[in-house]
Amino acid sequence: MTKIDSDFIWKLVIAGPGGVGKSCILHRYIHNEFIDDMKMTIGCQFHTQLLERQDLRINLVLWDFSGQERFQFIFDDYVRGTSGAFIMFDLSRPNTLMNLDKWLNLLYKSGKKDVPIVLVGGKVDLLDHDQLVKLNNQANQVVKENNLMAYIPTSSKTGFNVNETIMYMVDLLINQNVRT
């Protein structure tokens, strides 16, 4: 299957603070493996993934945006044409959830107020049950307050909810773009 054979080509952006696991989650999704010592993303990287879902051929272009402050000036250029976005935080560092407004503002400043946004919590494998319950409640509140599509906890290390997160977005986009 080539790009020309696709029913849809969708650009998906993953953004959030540095070190929250954005590159790891994409690597797990694309290669189904975990790299413990993933290197920092410099600027932006992108990956393509061809898939079939609901009898449609879809070409995903996954943009991994560096969370480092020094690269944020390029964010506007890279989010142009975005179909959907993931904003990620690190469940083992709850303060990374508090930076959500900054990432939403960067998306909105670029004219992306109508794209579906999913909040992704990474590194769920590092929490105990009580910590997870507390942070899940906080994350769900953030989703509600900011009118996001959903919150999904994940683990790139174990693969927990990684494919499900991407497929959730794909299904949202299919439902937006295909009228039955």
Secondary structure, 3 states (H helix, E strand, C coil): CCHHHCCEEEEEEEECCCCCCHHHHHHHHHHCCCCCCCCCCCCEEEEEEEEEECCEEEEEEEEEECCCHHHHHHHHHHHCCCCEEEEEEECCCHHHHHHHHHHHHHHHHCCCCCCCEEEEEECHHHCCHHHHHHHHHHHHHHHHHCCCCEEEECCCCCCCCHHHHHHHHHHHHHHHHCCC
